[in-house]
């Protein structure tokens, strides 16, 4: 028997909602009868998803801009009165390149979207949640933020910082009733991953051989973990980064996972 997470009627803003993990999370929350407000830079795709899911409102914007983050929260609260949750999925990948080859402006852009954008979105949401003494925020780190990786010199360090940000903000906001956690997806079958595989920047067989569960994950699996952390089922969890990675981070072997 499936039991509800108790999210029905909660007012939740989802960023990066037009594709990938953000889209799957929004779909799951719609099934849970959440009152949805969606945000993305791709306004055409966002309009289609808003209609499909019956979201109350949607707003475009750039999460690296403080005024855009404040405006998206203002639009959400104007539409539904307040916010009970934020799921911050907005993000981009970096160019897989050696340290001496990466352009520093490109590096800075990845850091800004990943780290600055997360901080600005979380802070804007917390301005609403803290006075009401309640709210749950879920952000996206990555297994690249939990392990060292060559040729990922912007994305990995920025995702590490997102995990630490969840700890820091949890220490500061939890007494005000606001929880914040992060999910660290492993290799997930998203358009971004498919593009990197097609470009030869990721080896799918190598990835699956190295993963104890022997496969890539699905966006729906990340969405389910996210919904759990968003819900009161995780009411005594804050400041945590949860790997959802098929055992990738746990595995410490020197080669492909051994089978029996």
Backbone torsions as a table, in degrees:
resi	resn	phi	psi	omega
1	UNK	NA	131.2	177.7
2	UNK	-86.1	130.2	177.8
3	UNK	-107.2	142.1	-179.9
4	UNK	-69.5	148.9	175.5
5	UNK	-79.7	-2.5	179.4
6	UNK	74.8	26.3	-178.9
7	UNK	-92.5	-7.7	-177.0
8	UNK	-56.0	130.1	178.5
9	UNK	85.9	-10.5	176.9
10	UNK	-69.7	143.2	-179.0
11	UNK	-98.4	112.6	-170.7
12	UNK	-128.8	131.9	174.7
13	UNK	-98.8	127.2	178.1
14	UNK	-116.2	121.0	175.3
15	UNK	-95.2	157.2	-176.4
16	UNK	63.9	35.5	-169.0
17	UNK	-84.3	-3.5	-173.1
18	UNK	-88.3	-9.2	-178.1
19	UNK	-160.1	167.2	171.0
20	UNK	57.7	-138.4	-175.8
21	UNK	-64.3	-38.5	178.6
22	UNK	-61.1	-41.2	179.0
23	UNK	-65.7	-46.3	-179.5
24	UNK	-64.5	-36.2	176.8
25	UNK	-65.1	-43.5	178.3
26	UNK	-61.6	-40.2	178.6
27	UNK	-63.1	-44.4	178.9
28	UNK	-63.7	-42.8	179.6
29	UNK	-65.1	-34.7	175.7
30	UNK	-62.7	-41.3	177.4
31	UNK	-62.8	-31.7	178.4
32	UNK	-82.4	5.9	177.3
33	UNK	64.2	36.4	173.7
34	UNK	-75.8	147.2	172.2
35	UNK	-83.0	107.2	-168.3
36	UNK	-98.5	138.4	165.7
37	UNK	-124.7	128.4	-172.4
38	UNK	-113.9	146.3	179.3
39	UNK	-136.2	140.1	174.5
40	UNK	-166.4	159.7	174.9
41	UNK	-78.2	-28.8	-178.7
42	UNK	-82.6	91.7	-170.4
43	UNK	-71.7	-30.2	177.5
44	UNK	-66.6	-49.4	178.0
45	UNK	-63.2	-39.0	-179.9
46	UNK	-61.4	-41.2	179.2
47	UNK	-62.0	-41.2	179.4
48	UNK	-64.8	-43.7	-179.5
49	UNK	-67.4	-37.8	178.5
50	UNK	-59.7	-43.1	177.7
51	UNK	-67.7	-43.9	-178.0
52	UNK	-59.5	-43.2	-173.8
53	UNK	-92.6	-7.5	-178.1
54	UNK	68.5	33.9	178.0
55	UNK	-64.9	148.1	-177.4
56	UNK	-69.8	-36.6	-177.1
57	UNK	-156.3	161.1	173.1
58	UNK	-142.7	156.0	-178.2
59	UNK	-148.0	137.6	174.5
60	UNK	-87.8	169.1	177.2
61	UNK	158.0	172.6	-179.1
62	UNK	-118.4	117.3	-174.1
63	UNK	-69.4	-12.4	176.6
64	UNK	-80.5	-8.2	-179.6
65	UNK	-101.1	119.9	-177.9
66	UNK	-56.9	-41.9	-177.7
67	UNK	-66.2	-32.1	178.1
68	UNK	-68.9	-39.7	179.1
69	UNK	-66.7	-42.2	176.8
70	UNK	-64.5	-38.4	-178.9
71	UNK	-68.5	-37.4	-179.1
72	UNK	-67.6	-37.2	177.4
73	UNK	-70.2	-38.9	177.0
74	UNK	-62.1	-41.1	178.1
75	UNK	-64.7	-39.3	179.2
76	UNK	-64.6	-46.0	-178.5
77	UNK	-70.1	-32.0	175.8
78	UNK	-64.8	-33.9	-177.3
79	UNK	-79.4	-37.4	-171.1
80	UNK	-127.1	1.7	173.6
81	UNK	98.7	-38.8	178.6
82	UNK	-167.2	-168.6	177.4
83	UNK	-132.2	134.9	173.3
84	UNK	-102.8	-20.4	-177.2
85	UNK	-155.9	153.1	171.8
86	UNK	-130.8	130.4	169.7
87	UNK	-116.1	110.9	-174.6
88	UNK	-100.3	100.0	-179.0
89	UNK	-108.8	-7.4	-177.3
90	UNK	-59.1	130.6	-180.0
91	UNK	-179.3	169.7	178.2
92	UNK	-139.5	161.1	175.1
93	UNK	-90.6	168.5	176.4
94	UNK	-106.5	174.0	174.6
95	UNK	-83.0	126.0	178.7
96	UNK	-71.8	111.3	-173.0
97	UNK	-156.1	153.3	175.1
98	UNK	-67.9	156.9	-175.4
99	UNK	-57.2	-36.7	-178.0
100	UNK	-77.4	-9.5	-175.1
101	UNK	-103.0	-20.0	-173.8
102	UNK	-76.2	136.3	176.9
103	UNK	-75.3	131.1	-173.8
104	UNK	-65.5	-30.4	176.9
105	UNK	-69.4	-36.9	175.3
106	UNK	-65.2	-43.5	176.5
107	UNK	-56.3	-46.1	-177.8
108	UNK	-65.0	-36.9	179.8
109	UNK	-63.2	-43.0	178.4
110	UNK	-62.7	-44.2	179.0
111	UNK	-63.1	-40.9	-179.0
112	UNK	-64.4	-47.6	-179.5
113	UNK	-63.7	-44.6	-173.4
114	UNK	-75.1	-50.5	-172.4
115	UNK	-93.7	-55.3	178.8
116	UNK	-59.5	-44.7	-179.8
117	UNK	-60.9	-41.2	178.6
118	UNK	-63.8	-46.8	-179.2
119	UNK	-61.5	-46.1	-177.7
120	UNK	-64.5	-40.9	179.8
121	UNK	-67.0	-44.3	179.9
122	UNK	-64.0	-43.1	-178.9
123	UNK	-65.0	-40.9	179.3
124	UNK	-63.0	-42.5	179.3
125	UNK	-67.0	-39.8	-177.6
126	UNK	-66.5	-27.2	176.7
127	UNK	-59.6	-29.3	177.8
128	UNK	-87.4	-40.4	-172.7
129	UNK	-73.3	-38.2	-175.4
130	UNK	-63.6	-46.0	177.9
131	UNK	-60.1	-31.0	178.8
132	UNK	-88.0	-2.6	177.1
133	UNK	56.8	47.5	176.4
134	UNK	-177.4	141.1	176.3
135	UNK	162.4	158.4	178.8
136	UNK	-133.7	131.6	-179.8
137	UNK	-120.5	133.3	174.9
138	UNK	-125.5	125.8	178.6
139	UNK	-113.9	173.0	-178.4
140	UNK	-113.0	111.8	165.9
141	UNK	-93.0	-145.4	-179.4
142	UNK	-169.5	156.7	171.6
143	UNK	-62.3	-23.7	174.7
144	UNK	-64.5	-18.6	175.7
145	UNK	-90.8	-3.7	-178.3
146	UNK	-111.7	-14.8	179.9
147	UNK	-133.5	158.9	174.8
148	UNK	-78.9	144.6	179.8
149	UNK	-144.1	135.1	172.6
150	UNK	-74.3	151.8	171.7
151	UNK	65.7	19.4	174.7
152	UNK	-129.0	61.3	-165.2
153	UNK	-85.7	-6.7	174.3
154	UNK	-109.9	-51.8	-174.3
155	UNK	-61.8	-51.0	-176.9
156	UNK	-60.5	-54.0	178.3
157	UNK	-59.8	-37.2	179.1
158	UNK	-66.8	-38.2	178.2
159	UNK	-70.3	-32.1	171.9
160	UNK	-60.0	-43.2	-179.6
161	UNK	-65.7	-33.7	176.7
162	UNK	-63.2	-41.1	177.7
163	UNK	-62.6	-42.9	177.9
164	UNK	-68.0	-34.8	177.4
165	UNK	-60.4	-39.8	177.9
166	UNK	-60.1	-39.7	177.7
167	UNK	-65.5	-49.1	-177.0
168	UNK	-61.0	-47.4	-177.7
169	UNK	-69.1	-32.6	175.7
170	UNK	-62.7	-40.4	178.5
171	UNK	-64.4	-30.2	-176.2
172	UNK	-89.0	-33.1	-170.2
173	UNK	-106.2	-12.5	-171.0
174	UNK	-64.8	-36.2	177.5
175	UNK	-65.7	-17.9	175.9
176	UNK	-91.4	7.2	175.8
177	UNK	86.6	10.0	-178.8
178	UNK	-107.5	118.4	175.9
179	UNK	-95.6	147.7	174.5
180	UNK	-141.7	129.5	179.1
181	UNK	-137.1	167.0	177.8
182	UNK	-128.2	149.9	170.7
183	UNK	-106.9	138.8	177.5
184	UNK	-114.5	90.6	179.7
185	UNK	-65.4	145.2	169.0
186	UNK	-84.5	-143.9	179.4
187	UNK	-83.5	109.6	-171.8
188	UNK	-113.7	140.7	-179.1
189	UNK	-75.6	87.2	177.1
190	UNK	-120.9	167.4	175.1
191	UNK	-55.8	-34.7	178.9
192	UNK	-65.3	-44.8	179.0
193	UNK	-65.1	-43.4	178.8
194	UNK	-59.9	-37.9	179.0
195	UNK	-65.7	-43.5	-180.0
196	UNK	-65.6	-35.4	176.7
197	UNK	-67.6	-44.5	-179.1
198	UNK	-63.8	-32.5	179.8
199	UNK	-83.2	-0.2	180.0
200	UNK	77.7	15.9	-178.4
201	UNK	-92.9	-14.1	172.3
202	UNK	-131.0	140.3	177.8
203	UNK	-104.0	105.9	-174.0
204	UNK	-61.2	-40.8	-179.4
205	UNK	-64.7	-42.6	178.2
206	UNK	-60.9	-41.6	-179.9
207	UNK	-63.6	-46.5	-177.6
208	UNK	-70.6	-34.9	176.9
209	UNK	-65.0	-31.2	-176.8
210	UNK	-86.3	-11.2	-177.3
211	UNK	-95.5	122.9	-178.0
212	UNK	-53.3	-32.7	179.0
213	UNK	-84.8	-5.0	169.9
214	UNK	72.0	24.2	-179.5
215	UNK	-160.0	165.0	169.0
216	UNK	-77.2	156.1	176.3
217	UNK	-85.2	172.9	177.0
218	UNK	-113.6	151.7	175.6
219	UNK	-55.6	-32.4	179.9
220	UNK	-63.4	-33.0	179.3
221	UNK	-69.8	-34.9	174.2
222	UNK	-68.7	-39.9	-179.8
223	UNK	-60.8	-40.4	-179.0
224	UNK	-66.1	-41.4	176.6
225	UNK	-64.0	-39.8	179.2
226	UNK	-63.1	-44.9	179.8
227	UNK	-62.1	-38.6	176.5
228	UNK	-60.1	-48.6	-179.4
229	UNK	-67.1	-29.0	177.9
230	UNK	-71.8	-31.2	-170.7
231	UNK	-86.0	170.3	177.0
232	UNK	-72.7	-7.8	173.6
233	UNK	-63.1	-20.9	178.5
234	UNK	-109.7	34.0	-168.8
235	UNK	-63.3	-19.1	178.9
236	UNK	-111.1	24.6	178.8
237	UNK	-118.5	122.4	174.9
238	UNK	-153.0	149.3	-179.8
239	UNK	75.9	16.5	-175.1
240	UNK	-101.4	144.8	167.6
241	UNK	-113.1	115.9	-174.2
242	UNK	-99.8	111.7	174.2
243	UNK	-70.8	130.8	173.5
244	UNK	-123.4	86.3	-160.7
245	UNK	-143.7	12.3	179.9
246	UNK	65.4	18.7	179.1
247	UNK	93.0	8.6	-175.5
248	UNK	-56.6	-50.7	-177.1
249	UNK	-68.3	-32.9	-178.6
250	UNK	-68.2	-29.7	-173.5
251	UNK	-76.5	127.9	-178.9
252	UNK	-121.0	17.0	-178.4
253	UNK	-72.0	169.2	-176.9
254	UNK	-90.0	-7.3	-178.5
255	UNK	-152.2	-157.0	178.6
256	UNK	-57.5	151.9	179.6
257	UNK	-62.3	134.8	177.6
258	UNK	-77.5	142.3	178.1
259	UNK	-116.0	163.6	-180.0
260	UNK	-123.0	NA	NA
